[in-house]
Amino acid sequence: MKRNKSVTRAISLTVSQAVSEIIDLFGIQPKTQALLTSFPDYDDQILAIAIELSKAKIPMVVLYHGTAEVPAHWISANLDLKHVRMNSVQSFYHAKISKYVFYTHGFIFSESKSREQKIVNLWHGIPLKKIGFAHGNRMPNSDYTLATSRETSYLVEQSYSPTEIVPKILYYGLPRIDLLESKPSTEPITNFVWMPTFRSSNVGSIHSDGYVDQIGIGMNEANLRKLDDGLAHLKLNVEIILHPMAIANIPTDLRAIRKSDFTRNEGSLYCYLNKFDGLISDYSSISVDFLVTQKPIYLLALDYVDYNNSRGLFGNLELLLGLPVFKTIEEFLDVLEQPRKDMTQLRLALKKWHDYSGMERSQHIWDSVK
C-alpha cells in the first residue's frame, strides 16, 4: 500500500512538473481564480473559504479525490465552482495557473508554484499531534498558514524544519470555525457529541497509533460498555462521529452511545455540531475549535500513554489545552455526575487558544491574502 502510494505520488509529481514546464514555455500567467482542495473532499475548511470567495466573485476550482458527487449543502450554497478530479491533467493545469490556492493537506503541486501564486495552508486542524518536521516529514511550501493565537503558534512553527521557511502566520483561526455558533448550553446538559481521533487509518497516511483493536476508538469493548452503562445511568445521550480516516466498529446494542447517521455528503459537519450541548474528544483538534461555542468539553483518553509513545503529542495535553484529560472511565463519569459545570477552565482555555473572537475569520483571511 505504501509503495503504491509512493509510486502514485512520484507519477503525479512528474506529470505536474511536465505541465508546469509547458505552461512556463508558453508564458501562461496565473489567472485570478482560486483552487481549493481538502481531505475529506469538500471539507468545511474550504466551504467557509469558498463562501467568502463567492462574495468577492472569485472563480473557483475544487479538486476532489473520490467520486464526482457534489455534497447537497455545497449545491444549495449556489457557489460558482468548477469540479476537477485530483491528479488529472486538468488538476495540474489549474494548480499552476490559479493565482490563489487553499488546501488542508499536502499540496503536491507546491514545488512548481509560480512567483505570482499565493498558497495558503488552511490545516486540517491546529496541530496537537506531532506533524510535519516534528513527525519526520516535510511540510509543503506555502505563503500563508493559520494559527488560532500567538500564544500557541509555536505548534505551527515546530511543524517546519529549521531549514524551511515558516509561512506568514495569520492569527484569525480556521475558516470552519465561522460555522460554529457561540451559544453556551443551558442546564441540563444531556446531549453530547463524541469525536475521537482515529487509531487505525484506511485512507491517506496508513498507520496505527495508541491502543488499537476492532472497536477502533482507543478503548476495548469492555470499557466501552462500562462507559455506556454509566452514561445511561446519568440519562445522557452520546452520538459518536468517527474520523473520516478511522477503521472502527461500534456495537449497535449500546443504550446511551450510538454511532451517528450524519454523512458529510449531506451537510456541513460544523453546522451539525451546533445541535449538541457539549463535546467529548481526546487528541483531536476539534477541541480547539469547539472552545468558541463556550460549551462543555471533556477529553477522554484511556490510551494516553500508548498514543503519546506511538504518534506523539506536542506536549502534555492537559497543559497544551488547559483542560483535564480523563484516563479512566470512573473519573470521567464522576465529573459528569456533578450537578453544575465549572466553566472557569474553559474560559481560560478559550482566551489562550483564540485571539480572534469574531465570526468573520474567512473574510479576514481572504483580506490578508488577496
RODO-2510 file (C-alpha; in nm, 4 decimals, decimal comma):
residues 370
     n   res          X          Y          Z
     1     m     0,0000     0,0000     0,0000
     2     k     0,2738     0,2462     0,0980
     3     r     0,4723     0,1542    -0,2141
     4     n     0,1682     0,2100    -0,4375
     5     k     0,1095     0,5464    -0,2729
     6     s     0,4740     0,6446    -0,3267
     7     v     0,4576     0,5417    -0,6933
     8     t     0,1355     0,7409    -0,7446
     9     r     0,2911     1,0439    -0,5810
    10     a     0,6056     1,0154    -0,7954
    11     i     0,3971     0,9928    -1,1136
    12     s     0,1866     1,2911    -1,0050
    13     l     0,4959     1,4981    -0,9370
    14     t     0,6447     1,4052    -1,2750
    15     v     0,3298     1,4915    -1,4699
    16     s     0,2787     1,8065    -1,2628
    17     q     0,6338     1,9208    -1,3389
    18     a     0,5849     1,8494    -1,7103
    19     v     0,2612     2,0509    -1,7211
    20     s     0,4320     2,3290    -1,5273
    21     e     0,7204     2,3444    -1,7754
    22     i     0,4822     2,3550    -2,0732
    23     i     0,2870     2,6416    -1,9159
    24     d     0,6115     2,8273    -1,8453
    25     l     0,7279     2,7651    -2,2018
    26     f     0,4177     2,9317    -2,3423
    27     g     0,4359     3,2119    -2,0877
    28     i     0,0879     3,1493    -1,9487
    29     q     0,0316     3,3719    -1,6458
    30     p    -0,1771     3,2815    -1,3357
    31     k    -0,5456     3,3661    -1,3646
    32     t    -0,7473     3,5450    -1,0967
    33     q    -0,9104     3,2289    -0,9756
    34     a    -0,8813     3,0141    -0,6633
    35     l    -0,8018     2,6440    -0,6357
    36     l    -0,9417     2,4646    -0,3302
    37     t    -0,8522     2,1144    -0,2136
    38     s    -0,9119     1,9278     0,1095
    39     f    -0,9361     1,5946     0,2833
    40     p    -1,2010     1,4758     0,3134
    41     d    -1,3362     1,6120    -0,0125
    42     y    -1,5492     1,9247     0,0212
    43     d    -1,4433     1,9774     0,3823
    44     d    -1,5844     2,2648     0,5893
    45     q    -1,2459     2,4391     0,5796
    46     i    -1,2716     2,5069     0,2081
    47     l    -1,6512     2,5512     0,2229
    48     a    -1,6125     2,8520     0,4534
    49     i    -1,3427     2,9996     0,2285
    50     a    -1,5493     2,9264    -0,0842
    51     i    -1,8442     3,1207     0,0582
    52     e    -1,6171     3,4211     0,1178
    53     l    -1,4564     3,3963    -0,2285
    54     s    -1,8030     3,3776    -0,3823
    55     k    -1,8885     3,7128    -0,2219
    56     a    -1,5760     3,8550    -0,3867
    57     k    -1,6817     3,6986    -0,7200
    58     i    -1,3589     3,4980    -0,7497
    59     p    -1,3912     3,1982    -0,9891
    60     m    -1,3100     2,8722    -0,8114
    61     v    -1,1895     2,5218    -0,8947
    62     v    -1,2369     2,2451    -0,6376
    63     l    -1,0250     1,9302    -0,6579
    64     y    -1,1833     1,6057    -0,5394
    65     h    -1,0256     1,2665    -0,4691
    66     g    -1,3286     1,0356    -0,4539
    67     t    -1,6484     1,0440    -0,6571
    68     a    -1,7623     1,3436    -0,8567
    69     e    -2,0773     1,3710    -0,6430
    70     v    -2,1020     1,7232    -0,5015
    71     p    -2,2486     1,7349    -0,1476
    72     a    -2,6011     1,8729    -0,1194
    73     h    -2,5018     2,1640     0,1067
    74     w    -2,2399     2,2772    -0,1448
    75     i    -2,5050     2,2755    -0,4186
    76     s    -2,7521     2,4705    -0,2037
    77     a    -2,4847     2,7348    -0,1327
    78     n    -2,5070     2,8352    -0,5017
    79     l    -2,1326     2,8686    -0,5442
    80     d    -1,9778     2,9267    -0,8869
    81     l    -1,7430     2,6272    -0,8963
    82     k    -1,5660     2,4007    -1,1380
    83     h    -1,5046     2,0470    -1,0086
    84     v    -1,1885     1,8662    -1,1224
    85     r    -1,0523     1,5260    -1,0221
    86     m    -0,7247     1,5319    -0,8313
    87     n    -0,4213     1,4023    -1,0261
    88     s    -0,5881     1,4604    -1,3618
    89     v    -0,4063     1,6697    -1,6225
    90     q    -0,6721     1,9354    -1,5636
    91     s    -0,5861     1,9448    -1,1940
    92     f    -0,2172     2,0019    -1,2723
    93     y    -0,3110     2,2800    -1,5116
    94     h    -0,5341     2,4608    -1,2618
    95     a    -0,2791     2,4117    -0,9839
    96     k    -0,0299     2,6008    -1,1962
    97     i    -0,2463     2,8817    -1,3328
    98     s    -0,4615     2,9617    -1,0248
    99     k    -0,3444     3,2783    -0,8532
   100     y    -0,4790     3,1605    -0,5166
   101     v    -0,4544     2,8103    -0,3693
   102     f    -0,6196     2,6997    -0,0439
   103     y    -0,5501     2,3480     0,0853
   104     t    -0,5824     2,1429     0,4063
   105     h    -0,3342     1,8607     0,3405
   106     g    -0,0115     1,8071     0,1477
   107     f    -0,0374     2,0077    -0,1723
   108     i     0,1992     1,8170    -0,4010
   109     f     0,1986     2,0884    -0,6683
   110     s     0,3552     2,3488    -0,4376
   111     e     0,7058     2,2663    -0,5640
   112     s     0,6223     2,4107    -0,9056
   113     k     0,4357     2,7204    -0,7861
   114     s     0,4569     3,0396    -0,9832
   115     r     0,6038     3,3508    -0,8273
   116     e     0,2680     3,5253    -0,8649
   117     q     0,0772     3,2495    -0,6847
   118     k    -0,0336     3,2741    -0,3241
   119     i    -0,0677     2,9392    -0,1481
   120     v    -0,2486     2,9125     0,1861
   121     n    -0,2186     2,6136     0,4192
   122     l    -0,5557     2,6030     0,5977
   123     w    -0,4630     2,2944     0,8060
   124     h    -0,6955     2,0052     0,8773
   125     g    -0,6805     2,1272     1,2370
   126     i    -0,4428     2,3094     1,4696
   127     p    -0,1701     2,0525     1,5497
   128     l    -0,1847     1,8899     1,8916
   129     k    -0,0429     1,5675     1,7494
   130     k     0,3050     1,5876     1,6020
   131     i     0,3034     1,6527     1,2290
   132     g     0,5461     1,7730     0,9646
   133     f     0,9077     1,8024     1,0792
   134     a     0,8098     1,7016     1,4342
   135     h     0,6800     1,3733     1,2897
   136     g     0,9680     1,3131     1,0495
   137     n     0,8016     1,4676     0,7444
   138     r     0,8322     1,7836     0,5393
   139     m     0,5628     2,0492     0,5148
   140     p     0,4553     2,1612     0,1663
   141     n     0,5575     2,5067     0,0503
   142     s     0,3055     2,7797     0,1204
   143     d     0,2980     3,1565     0,1544
   144     y     0,0483     3,1738     0,4386
   145     t    -0,0613     2,9474     0,7187
   146     l    -0,3033     2,9808     1,0095
   147     a    -0,2955     2,9785     1,3875
   148     t    -0,5692     3,0492     1,6390
   149     s    -0,3479     3,2517     1,8748
   150     r     0,0011     3,3929     1,9097
   151     e     0,0482     3,2047     2,2358
   152     t     0,0019     2,8667     2,0651
   153     s     0,1526     2,9478     1,7243
   154     y     0,4748     2,7714     1,8234
   155     l     0,2937     2,4440     1,7421
   156     v     0,2656     2,5579     1,3814
   157     e     0,6271     2,6759     1,3747
   158     q     0,7583     2,3456     1,5149
   159     s     0,5941     2,1620     1,2252
   160     y     0,8595     2,3130     0,9968
   161     s     1,2259     2,2142     0,9986
   162     p     1,4951     2,4710     1,0833
   163     t     1,5881     2,4792     0,7125
   164     e     1,2324     2,5529     0,5967
   165     i     1,0837     2,8989     0,5757
   166     v     0,7789     2,9242     0,8013
   167     p     0,4958     3,0866     0,6041
   168     k     0,3418     3,4110     0,7220
   169     i     0,1056     3,3200     1,0058
   170     l    -0,2450     3,4682     1,0116
   171     y    -0,3938     3,4669     1,3616
   172     y    -0,7635     3,4580     1,2798
   173     g    -0,8114     3,0857     1,3367
   174     l    -0,9572     2,8307     1,0973
   175     p    -1,2285     2,9187     0,8420
   176     r    -1,4627     2,6380     0,9500
   177     i    -1,4949     2,7910     1,2993
   178     d    -1,7192     3,0545     1,1389
   179     l    -1,9788     2,7762     1,1051
   180     l    -1,9928     2,7138     1,4821
   181     e    -2,2370     2,9079     1,6993
   182     s    -2,1066     3,0790     2,0128
   183     k    -2,4033     2,9833     2,2273
   184     p    -2,3392     2,8386     2,5762
   185     s    -2,5507     2,5366     2,6746
   186     t    -2,8241     2,5694     2,9336
   187     e    -2,8802     2,3144     3,2093
   188     p    -2,9468     2,0282     3,1975
   189     i    -2,6665     1,9265     2,9624
   190     t    -2,7646     1,5866     2,8265
   191     n    -2,6827     1,5725     2,4557
   192     f    -2,3147     1,5128     2,3708
   193     v    -2,1191     1,4533     2,0538
   194     w    -1,8173     1,2238     2,0854
   195     m    -1,5440     1,2764     1,8270
   196     p    -1,2398     1,0539     1,8904
   197     t    -0,9382     1,0742     1,6650
   198     f    -0,8597     0,7659     1,4569
   199     r    -0,6322     0,4897     1,5873
   200     s    -0,6054     0,2946     1,2617
   201     s    -0,6491     0,4580     0,9215
   202     n    -0,7700     0,3103     0,5950
   203     v    -0,7031     0,6094     0,3711
   204     g    -0,4392     0,8771     0,3421
   205     s    -0,1396     0,8102     0,5642
   206     i    -0,1889     0,4429     0,6602
   207     h    -0,0757     0,3858     1,0184
   208     s    -0,1914     0,2910     1,3696
   209     d    -0,1461     0,4843     1,6924
   210     g    -0,2323     0,4259     2,0572
   211     y    -0,4487     0,1319     2,1632
   212     v    -0,5744    -0,0465     1,8534
   213     d    -0,8438    -0,3145     1,8333
   214     q    -1,1613    -0,3799     1,6349
   215     i    -1,3519    -0,1092     1,8241
   216     g    -1,1007     0,1484     1,6965
   217     i    -1,1531     0,4379     1,9421
   218     g    -0,8741     0,3823     2,1951
   219     m    -1,0559     0,1520     2,4378
   220     n    -1,1644    -0,2101     2,4385
   221     e    -1,5264    -0,3257     2,4214
   222     a    -1,5465    -0,3929     2,7967
   223     n    -1,4543    -0,0334     2,8741
   224     l    -1,6870     0,0979     2,6053
   225     r    -1,9762    -0,0935     2,7603
   226     k    -1,8812     0,0253     3,1096
   227     l    -1,8865     0,3797     2,9778
   228     d    -2,2208     0,3230     2,8090
   229     d    -2,3742     0,1857     3,1315
   230     g    -2,2526     0,4899     3,3242
   231     l    -2,3844     0,7345     3,0657
   232     a    -2,7216     0,5562     3,0564
   233     h    -2,7398     0,5754     3,4372
   234     l    -2,6836     0,9510     3,4148
   235     k    -2,9507     0,9734     3,1422
   236     l    -2,7054     1,1204     2,8910
   237     n    -2,7178     1,0756     2,5145
   238     v    -2,3927     1,0471     2,3196
   239     e    -2,3666     1,0473     1,9405
   240     i    -2,0271     0,9300     1,8150
   241     i    -1,8966     1,0737     1,4886
   242     l    -1,5961     0,8824     1,3610
   243     h    -1,2945     1,0402     1,1948
   244     p    -1,3131     1,0045     0,8121
   245     m    -0,9881     0,8031     0,8185
   246     a    -1,0911     0,5700     1,1020
   247     i    -1,1211     0,1927     1,0951
   248     a    -1,3763     0,1377     1,3714
   249     n    -1,6631    -0,0912     1,4637
   250     i    -1,9067     0,0489     1,7209
   251     p    -2,1567    -0,2033     1,8685
   252     t    -2,5178    -0,1248     1,7820
   253     d    -2,6741    -0,2527     2,1063
   254     l    -2,5464     0,0245     2,3359
   255     r    -2,8018     0,2222     2,5366
   256     a    -2,6574     0,5732     2,5641
   257     i    -2,3990     0,5728     2,2842
   258     r    -2,4914     0,5460     1,9195
   259     k    -2,2936     0,5806     1,6003
   260     s    -2,4048     0,8905     1,4141
   261     d    -2,6027     0,8719     1,0915
   262     f    -2,4523     1,2021     0,9844
   263     t    -2,2852     1,1960     0,6455
   264     r    -2,0601     1,4663     0,5045
   265     n    -2,2287     1,4173     0,1668
   266     e    -2,5486     1,5689     0,3023
   267     g    -2,4448     1,8558     0,5245
   268     s    -2,1801     2,0645     0,6935
   269     l    -2,0217     1,8862     0,9896
   270     y    -1,9608     2,2065     1,1819
   271     c    -2,3165     2,3277     1,1318
   272     y    -2,4345     1,9868     1,2547
   273     l    -2,2255     2,0204     1,5723
   274     n    -2,4323     2,3206     1,6806
   275     k    -2,7156     2,0910     1,7917
   276     f    -2,5133     1,9390     2,0776
   277     d    -2,4783     2,0562     2,4394
   278     g    -2,1146     1,9514     2,4724
   279     l    -1,8185     1,7657     2,3225
   280     i    -1,6253     1,4534     2,4206
   281     s    -1,2941     1,4073     2,2403
   282     d    -0,9302     1,3109     2,3012
   283     y    -0,6329     1,4235     2,0895
   284     s    -0,8369     1,5760     1,8098
   285     s    -0,8037     1,9450     1,7278
   286     i    -1,1846     1,9637     1,7263
   287     s    -1,1457     2,0574     2,0934
   288     v    -0,9615     2,3781     1,9995
   289     d    -1,2351     2,4758     1,7533
   290     f    -1,5212     2,3834     1,9873
   291     l    -1,3926     2,6200     2,2563
   292     v    -1,5596     2,9099     2,0737
   293     t    -1,9049     2,7601     2,1406
   294     q    -1,8480     2,8069     2,5170
   295     k    -1,9992     2,4634     2,5738
   296     p    -1,8505     2,1882     2,7960
   297     i    -1,5580     1,9883     2,6569
   298     y    -1,4357     1,6601     2,8054
   299     l    -1,1141     1,4859     2,7000
   300     l    -1,1385     1,1080     2,7437
   301     a    -0,8122     0,9302     2,6608
   302     l    -0,7717     0,5846     2,8125
   303     d    -0,4724     0,5123     2,5872
   304     y    -0,2923     0,8406     2,6594
   305     v     0,0481     0,6826     2,7321
   306     d     0,0325     0,4442     2,4337
   307     y    -0,0802     0,7200     2,1988
   308     n     0,1869     0,9624     2,3110
   309     n     0,4538     0,6930     2,2757
   310     s     0,3433     0,5924     1,9252
   311     r     0,2106     0,9024     1,7471
   312     g     0,3442     1,1672     1,9828
   313     l     0,1929     1,4926     2,1063
   314     f     0,3482     1,8373     2,1102
   315     g     0,3499     1,8249     2,4901
   316     n     0,1407     1,7346     2,7917
   317     l    -0,2144     1,7522     2,6596
   318     e    -0,3575     1,8976     2,9801
   319     l    -0,1028     2,1787     2,9731
   320     l    -0,1452     2,2298     2,5992
   321     l    -0,5222     2,2640     2,6027
   322     g    -0,5672     2,3837     2,9586
   323     l    -0,8318     2,1172     3,0155
   324     p    -0,8234     1,7966     3,2257
   325     v    -0,7627     1,4666     3,0472
   326     f    -0,9556     1,1704     3,1899
   327     k    -0,7634     0,8448     3,1688
   328     t    -1,0190     0,6160     3,3357
   329     i    -1,3917     0,5639     3,2858
   330     e    -1,4547     0,6130     3,6571
   331     e    -1,3025     0,9610     3,6873
   332     f    -1,4790     1,0710     3,3711
   333     l    -1,8206     0,9585     3,4967
   334     d    -1,7572     1,1160     3,8383
   335     v    -1,7107     1,4572     3,6763
   336     l    -2,0163     1,4136     3,4532
   337     e    -2,2249     1,3346     3,7615
   338     q    -2,1530     1,6740     3,9178
   339     p    -2,4725     1,8800     3,9013
   340     r    -2,3084     2,2079     3,7898
   341     k    -2,0356     2,2534     3,5320
   342     d    -1,7421     2,4752     3,6266
   343     m    -1,6683     2,6776     3,3130
   344     t    -1,3614     2,8573     3,4516
   345     q    -1,1094     2,6289     3,2790
   346     l    -1,2977     2,6538     2,9505
   347     r    -1,2942     3,0325     2,9598
   348     l    -0,9199     3,0356     3,0300
   349     a    -0,8588     2,7850     2,7502
   350     l    -1,0653     2,9970     2,5103
   351     k    -0,8550     3,3022     2,5957
   352     k    -0,5328     3,1047     2,5462
   353     w    -0,6286     2,9466     2,2154
   354     h    -0,8274     3,2163     2,0364
   355     d    -0,7028     3,5701     1,9791
   356     y    -0,9876     3,6492     1,7429
   357     s    -1,3406     3,6405     1,8853
   358     g    -1,5460     3,7486     1,5843
   359     m    -1,7194     3,5309     1,3265
   360     e    -1,5559     3,6654     1,0100
   361     r    -1,2409     3,4524     1,0052
   362     s    -1,2738     3,3632     0,6384
   363     q    -1,3194     3,7285     0,5452
   364     h    -1,0078     3,8370     0,7344
   365     i    -0,8025     3,5512     0,5861
   366     w    -0,9101     3,6465     0,2347
   367     d    -0,8443     4,0178     0,3003
   368     s    -0,4911     3,9282     0,4158
   369     v    -0,4154     3,7128     0,1113
   370     k    -0,5705     3,8986    -0,1829
***
